[in-house]
Each structure stands twice: as C-alpha cells, then as structure tokens.
C-alpha cells in the first residue's frame, strides 16, 4: 500500500512539474493585455470567396434584370485606396469595359454613386437577378 501511495505521489508531482511551467504566464500575469480585436481583410471580404467565373458574353447578355449592389469592405478601417487587392482578386478584373458598356449594370451603379471601376465581383442570382459587389474608390 505504501509503494502505491508513493508511486501515485511521484506521478502527481511529475505531472505538476510539467504543467506549471507551461502555465507560468497565466499564473504570473493574469491581467496581461489581450490583442486588440479588429476587422481584418478576410472578414470584410469573406463573401467574395469562391465566386464563379464570369465572361464577356455573360455580361453582354445581361439585359433588363434586377441588379443588387453589395458594398464590400467600406467600413473605413483602412484608407479608401488600401483595398487594391479586392479588385485584382475579384472575378471581373478584365471585364470592367464590358460592364461600362452594359446599360442595365451602369444604371444600377450610377443610381447608387458607383461606376464600373468600383465593381469587385459579379454573381448571378437564382431568380435571374445580378449581384454586383462594389467598393468605392477614388479613380475618377
């Protein structure tokens, strides 16, 4: 019985000796400052993940459809021109001229104060509608 008690005590002390140093920061400084929580680029652009491919023919075929504008990353956390990566990673990077030539898309954009340069991505809705993801930038 004495051997079992001593063995259990040795195992307990060995376990404590390995756990305490790894928790030293939490024990010594329980009120250490936490990292500030802020919106990251991934959080504001999560909706742009996995956008389907869009071609010039798709854009030219858009006529008399309902167009929704969805602002992306317009929270003001970064400067207005610090979101250039949005425009290069979207699915309409080389299609801004066909967007500018499409009357349906341009009427929706200009009604809300955007232009073809502000379009980040385009998605077709199941009901025949169009969702344009936009980010206001100063290229005018």
The 8 nearest C-alpha neighbors of each residue, nearest first, counted from 0:
[[1, 3, 2, 4, 5, 6, 7, 8],
 [0, 2, 4, 3, 5, 6, 7, 8],
 [3, 1, 5, 0, 4, 6, 7, 8],
 [4, 2, 6, 0, 1, 5, 7, 8],
 [5, 3, 7, 1, 6, 2, 8, 0],
 [4, 6, 8, 2, 7, 3, 9, 1],
 [5, 7, 3, 9, 8, 4, 2, 10],
 [8, 6, 4, 10, 5, 9, 3, 11],
 [7, 9, 5, 11, 6, 10, 4, 12],
 [10, 8, 6, 12, 11, 7, 13, 5],
 [9, 11, 13, 7, 8, 12, 14, 6],
 [12, 10, 8, 14, 9, 13, 7, 15],
 [13, 11, 15, 9, 14, 10, 16, 8],
 [14, 12, 16, 10, 15, 11, 9, 17],
 [13, 15, 11, 17, 12, 16, 10, 18],
 [16, 14, 12, 18, 17, 13, 19, 11],
 [17, 15, 13, 14, 18, 19, 12, 20],
 [16, 18, 14, 15, 19, 20, 13, 21],
 [19, 17, 15, 21, 16, 20, 14, 22],
 [18, 20, 22, 21, 16, 17, 15, 23],
 [21, 19, 23, 22, 18, 17, 16, 24],
 [20, 22, 18, 19, 23, 17, 24, 25],
 [23, 21, 19, 20, 25, 24, 26, 18],
 [24, 22, 20, 26, 25, 21, 27, 19],
 [25, 23, 27, 26, 22, 28, 29, 21],
 [24, 26, 29, 22, 23, 28, 27, 31],
 [25, 27, 23, 24, 28, 29, 22, 19],
 [28, 26, 24, 25, 23, 29, 22, 30],
 [27, 29, 30, 25, 31, 24, 26, 23],
 [28, 30, 25, 31, 26, 27, 24, 32],
 [31, 29, 28, 32, 25, 33, 27, 26],
 [30, 32, 28, 29, 33, 25, 24, 27],
 [33, 31, 30, 34, 35, 29, 28, 25],
 [32, 34, 35, 31, 36, 30, 29, 28],
 [33, 35, 36, 32, 37, 31, 30, 38],
 [36, 34, 33, 37, 32, 38, 39, 31],
 [37, 35, 34, 38, 33, 39, 32, 42],
 [38, 36, 39, 35, 76, 34, 42, 40],
 [37, 39, 42, 40, 36, 43, 76, 41],
 [40, 38, 42, 41, 37, 43, 44, 76],
 [39, 41, 43, 42, 44, 38, 72, 45],
 [42, 40, 44, 39, 45, 43, 38, 46],
 [43, 41, 39, 45, 40, 44, 38, 46],
 [42, 44, 72, 40, 41, 45, 71, 39],
 [43, 45, 41, 46, 47, 42, 40, 71],
 [44, 46, 42, 47, 41, 48, 43, 40],
 [47, 45, 44, 48, 43, 49, 71, 50],
 [48, 46, 45, 44, 50, 49, 89, 120],
 [49, 47, 46, 50, 45, 44, 89, 51],
 [48, 50, 51, 47, 46, 52, 45, 90],
 [49, 51, 48, 47, 52, 90, 122, 120],
 [52, 50, 49, 53, 122, 90, 121, 123],
 [51, 53, 90, 50, 54, 91, 122, 121],
 [54, 52, 57, 90, 51, 91, 55, 121],
 [55, 53, 57, 56, 58, 52, 94, 91],
 [54, 56, 58, 57, 59, 94, 97, 53],
 [57, 55, 59, 54, 58, 60, 53, 61],
 [58, 56, 54, 60, 55, 59, 53, 61],
 [57, 59, 55, 60, 61, 56, 98, 97],
 [58, 60, 56, 61, 57, 55, 101, 97],
 [59, 61, 57, 58, 56, 62, 55, 101],
 [62, 60, 58, 59, 64, 57, 63, 103],
 [63, 61, 64, 103, 60, 102, 59, 101],
 [64, 62, 103, 65, 61, 102, 66, 104],
 [65, 63, 62, 128, 66, 127, 61, 129],
 [64, 66, 128, 129, 67, 63, 127, 103],
 [67, 65, 129, 128, 130, 64, 107, 68],
 [68, 66, 130, 131, 129, 69, 65, 128],
 [67, 69, 131, 130, 132, 70, 66, 133],
 [68, 70, 132, 133, 131, 71, 67, 130],
 [71, 69, 133, 134, 132, 68, 73, 72],
 [70, 72, 134, 73, 133, 132, 44, 69],
 [73, 71, 43, 74, 44, 134, 70, 40],
 [74, 72, 71, 75, 134, 70, 135, 79],
 [73, 75, 72, 76, 77, 43, 71, 38],
 [74, 76, 77, 73, 78, 79, 72, 81],
 [77, 75, 74, 78, 38, 73, 72, 37],
 [78, 76, 75, 81, 79, 82, 74, 80],
 [77, 79, 81, 80, 75, 76, 82, 73],
 [78, 80, 81, 136, 77, 75, 82, 137],
 [79, 81, 78, 82, 136, 83, 137, 77],
 [82, 80, 78, 79, 83, 77, 84, 136],
 [83, 81, 84, 80, 85, 79, 86, 77],
 [82, 84, 85, 86, 81, 80, 87, 88],
 [83, 85, 87, 82, 86, 88, 81, 89],
 [86, 84, 83, 88, 87, 82, 89, 119],
 [85, 87, 119, 89, 84, 88, 83, 92],
 [86, 88, 84, 85, 89, 92, 83, 119],
 [87, 89, 85, 86, 84, 90, 92, 119],
 [90, 88, 120, 119, 86, 87, 91, 85],
 [89, 91, 120, 92, 52, 53, 50, 88],
 [92, 90, 94, 120, 93, 89, 119, 95],
 [91, 93, 94, 90, 87, 89, 86, 95],
 [94, 92, 91, 95, 96, 90, 97, 55],
 [95, 93, 91, 97, 96, 92, 98, 55],
 [94, 96, 98, 97, 115, 93, 99, 116],
 [95, 97, 99, 98, 94, 100, 115, 93],
 [98, 96, 100, 99, 94, 95, 101, 55],
 [99, 97, 95, 101, 96, 100, 115, 94],
 [100, 98, 96, 97, 115, 101, 95, 105],
 [99, 101, 97, 98, 102, 96, 105, 59],
 [102, 100, 98, 99, 104, 103, 105, 97],
 [101, 103, 105, 104, 106, 100, 99, 62],
 [104, 102, 106, 105, 101, 62, 63, 107],
 [105, 103, 107, 106, 102, 101, 108, 98],
 [104, 106, 108, 102, 107, 103, 109, 101],
 [105, 107, 109, 103, 108, 104, 102, 110],
 [108, 106, 110, 104, 105, 109, 66, 103],
 [109, 107, 113, 105, 110, 106, 111, 114],
 [108, 110, 112, 113, 111, 106, 107, 105],
 [109, 111, 107, 108, 112, 106, 113, 105],
 [112, 110, 109, 108, 113, 107, 68, 106],
 [113, 111, 109, 110, 108, 114, 135, 107],
 [114, 112, 108, 109, 111, 117, 135, 115],
 [113, 115, 116, 108, 117, 109, 105, 112],
 [114, 116, 99, 117, 118, 95, 98, 113],
 [115, 117, 114, 118, 95, 138, 113, 136],
 [118, 116, 134, 133, 115, 135, 114, 113],
 [119, 117, 133, 115, 116, 120, 132, 134],
 [118, 120, 86, 89, 133, 132, 85, 117],
 [121, 119, 89, 132, 90, 91, 118, 131],
 [120, 122, 131, 130, 132, 90, 91, 123],
 [123, 121, 130, 129, 124, 131, 120, 50],
 [122, 124, 129, 128, 130, 125, 127, 121],
 [125, 123, 128, 126, 127, 129, 122, 130],
 [124, 126, 127, 123, 128, 129, 122, 130],
 [125, 127, 124, 128, 123, 129, 65, 64],
 [126, 128, 124, 125, 64, 123, 129, 65],
 [129, 127, 124, 65, 126, 64, 66, 123],
 [128, 130, 66, 123, 124, 122, 67, 65],
 [131, 129, 67, 122, 121, 66, 68, 123],
 [132, 130, 121, 68, 120, 69, 67, 133],
 [131, 133, 69, 120, 119, 70, 118, 68],
 [134, 132, 118, 70, 119, 117, 71, 69],
 [133, 135, 117, 71, 70, 136, 73, 118],
 [136, 134, 117, 133, 113, 137, 73, 79],
 [137, 135, 80, 138, 79, 134, 117, 116],
 [136, 138, 139, 135, 80, 79, 117, 116],
 [139, 137, 136, 116, 117, 80, 135, 114],
 [138, 137, 136, 116, 114, 117, 113, 135]]
